[in-house]
Amino acid sequence: MSLIKETEKYITKVIKEFGFEIDNVVLEPSSRRDLGEAQINVCMSLAKKYGKNPRELANLIVSKFDDRFTNVNIAGPGFINVSFNEKYLLPYLNKSINDFDRLVDKQEEKTIIVDYGGANAAKALHVGHMRTANIGEALKRLARILGNKVIGDVHLGDLGRQSGMVISEIKKRKPNLCYFDPDYKGEYPKLEITKEELAEYYPTASKDAKENPERMEEVRQITAWVDEGKEPYISMWKDIVEVSCEVIKKTYDYLNCDFDLWEGELSSLKYIKPTLKILEPYMYESEGAKVIDVKKEDDKVDIPPLIVIKNDGASIYATRDLATIYNRITTYNPDEIWYVVDVRQGLYFEQVFRASYKSELVRPDVKLAHYWNGTMNGKDGKPFKTRDGGVLELNDLLSQVREELSKKLNKYESEEEKNNILDILTVATVKYADLLPFRTTDYIFDIEKFCSFEGKTGPYILYTMVRIKSILNKANVNTCEIKSIYGDTEKDIYIKILELSRILDKAYSEKTLSYICEYLFELCSLFNKFYSECNILNENDIDKKSTYIALLKLLYNTCEKLLDVLAIRIPKKM
């Protein structure tokens, strides 16, 4: 339990001992550090409830405080200001140096499935996939350190027109393959296709199909056969998806995105039948299709019915999403399912969620939530495009960032060492830039700005971490302890660390990593100020030096954990 939470419980107990009813006290950071480090603002509400003078009530409460506080004073009509007594503060900080969990307030454990990533099989990942991957991965890690059991699912888009496109292109280039021989009677072999071929096939077929109606019709027909599970097309497509996943996984691995499940629309097909059995009583026919009415009386906008089965009897994206929910509920029994998906699918997810609750596909106490994100734009304020107007591939963006960072690095002992540092820096740059804005905010990705080693950037954070680690290595101290507080900047660092539990709770509550990014920047800025004020390694006072090294260990270990939440690694040197 964090010191803040522990203190709030203590103050609540003190107030209740006077006979006042109160749920809990919130210890707020003080905006007036001359008055105290924290403030208690309950006296006005209690005074109103019990018909008492708030300042007299404040005096009554503080009269029962023990010596865990110093500089206790009352401001204005009844604001109680306190500072922490070092004899309570320092043992807590010392125990927290190697025990991050002491800084965190764990939640009651829930099982949560996070659906993020959303890559499309046989297509290259583009910049639009980066935010869902970065946000989803970090939210998953945040939920875990707060005590939840979390399952991450990439949920591939592995059905749809891309299947028809790729198989159509294979047929065009290799028409003599047995899959396209109507008289072939033997067992179909595993399709041999390389990553290089796959990268070329889809864009080529897509371009040709847009210009050639006959080609597009062939694509539609093959797509329908794949959706229906017709052989050999479904087996060919599964082999294609397998190769595609290798390519997709390589990029996600580079971004430190680790999925527990590599499932998708194909995985859901076997659950469609039992899902439709549950949905059947709630569906009705409309223009040949089967739909579920999901509107509510208090809707302020029109929510159309959800189409579950098309008029030709085929399943669609919604059918497969509902079947996926069925599988997740029956297999994992989650308390919550989070969808980290683009804002443009907001209406669709509202329809799917309502249909799920209405049909009792999920229990009312299971939370289905769509945590959407804003877009990442270029300097012109519009979504990133290539020079010819196409969507920029994610690997191309990463290459551009890596190239910019390469200009800023010094020479290293080996090219391998430099490349390793560049890889870590590239991921840190894009992740920190991507997670710094509030989740729902659109932002401009300025490569030169975000590659800077100054300001709110990934390189600045990592440079600070490497500097701290370098000092710790040079100090070569096995045991250290915070003996006392010798300066204002030290105290500022300790008080900032006390705020961590509240920062994590706020980030989790609002499902945004922006608070953690800002907090990391503030901690790093405080360290750099402290570093400029103190000659850490050459300090002659033994107690001071021990304290300084202990402070750095606490700071480094705390930031290392937070960077891991953001899926950012720290290089050994820069």
Stockholm file with secondary structure:
# STOCKHOLM 1.0

chainA/1-574         MSLIKETEKYITKVIKEFGFEIDNVVLEPSSRRDLGEAQINVCMSLAKKYGKNPRELANLIVSKFDDRFTNVNIAGPGFINVSFNEKYLLPYLNKSINDFDRLVDKQEEKTIIVDYGGANAAKALHVGHMRTANIGEALKRLARILGNKVIGDVHLGDLGRQSGMVISEIKKRKPNLCYFDPDYKGEYPKLEITKEELAEYYPTASKDAKENPERMEEVRQITAWVDEGKEPYISMWKDIVEVSCEVIKKTYDYLNCDFDLWEGELSSLKYIKPTLKILEPYMYESEGAKVIDVKKEDDKVDIPPLIVIKNDGASIYATRDLATIYNRITTYNPDEIWYVVDVRQGLYFEQVFRASYKSELVRPDVKLAHYWNGTMNGKDGKPFKTRDGGVLELNDLLSQVREELSKKLNKYESEEEKNNILDILTVATVKYADLLPFRTTDYIFDIEKFCSFEGKTGPYILYTMVRIKSILNKANVNTCEIKSIYGDTEKDIYIKILELSRILDKAYSEKTLSYICEYLFELCSLFNKFYSECNILNENDIDKKSTYIALLKLLYNTCEKLLDVLAIRIPKKM
#=GR chainA/1-574 SS CCHHHHHHHHHHHHHHHTTCCCSCCCEEECSCTTTCSEEECCHHHHHHHHTCCHHHHHHHHHTTCCTTEEEEEEETTTEEEEEECHHHHHHHHHHHTTCGGGGCCCCCCCEEEEECCCCBTTSCCBTHHHHHHHHHHHHHHHHHHTTCEEEEECCBBCSSHHHHHHHHHHHHHCTTSGGGCTTCCSCCCCCCCCHHHHHHHHHHHHHHHHHCHHHHHHHHHHHHHHHHTCTTHHHHHHHHHHHHHHHHHHHHHHTTCCCSBCCBHHHHGGGHHHHHHHHGGGEEEETTEEEECCCCTTCSSCCCCEEEECTTSCBCHHHHHHHHHHHHHHHHCCSEEEECCCGGGHHHHHHHHHHHHHTTSSCTTSEEEECCCCCEECTTSSBCBCTTSCBCBHHHHHHHHHHHHHTTCCCCSCHHHHHHHHHHHHHHHHHHHHHSSCTTCCEECCHHHHTCSSSSSHHHHHHHHHHHHHHHHHHCCSCCCCCCCCSHHHHHHHHHHHTHHHHHHHHHHHTCSHHHHHHHHHHHHHHHHHHHHCCSTTCCCHHHHHHHHHHHHHHHHHHHHHHHHTTCCCCSCC
#=GC SS_cons         CCHHHHHHHHHHHHHHHTTCCCSCCCEEECSCTTTCSEEECCHHHHHHHHTCCHHHHHHHHHTTCCTTEEEEEEETTTEEEEEECHHHHHHHHHHHTTCGGGGCCCCCCCEEEEECCCCBTTSCCBTHHHHHHHHHHHHHHHHHHTTCEEEEECCBBCSSHHHHHHHHHHHHHCTTSGGGCTTCCSCCCCCCCCHHHHHHHHHHHHHHHHHCHHHHHHHHHHHHHHHHTCTTHHHHHHHHHHHHHHHHHHHHHHTTCCCSBCCBHHHHGGGHHHHHHHHGGGEEEETTEEEECCCCTTCSSCCCCEEEECTTSCBCHHHHHHHHHHHHHHHHCCSEEEECCCGGGHHHHHHHHHHHHHTTSSCTTSEEEECCCCCEECTTSSBCBCTTSCBCBHHHHHHHHHHHHHTTCCCCSCHHHHHHHHHHHHHHHHHHHHHSSCTTCCEECCHHHHTCSSSSSHHHHHHHHHHHHHHHHHHCCSCCCCCCCCSHHHHHHHHHHHTHHHHHHHHHHHTCSHHHHHHHHHHHHHHHHHHHHCCSTTCCCHHHHHHHHHHHHHHHHHHHHHHHHTTCCCCSCC
//
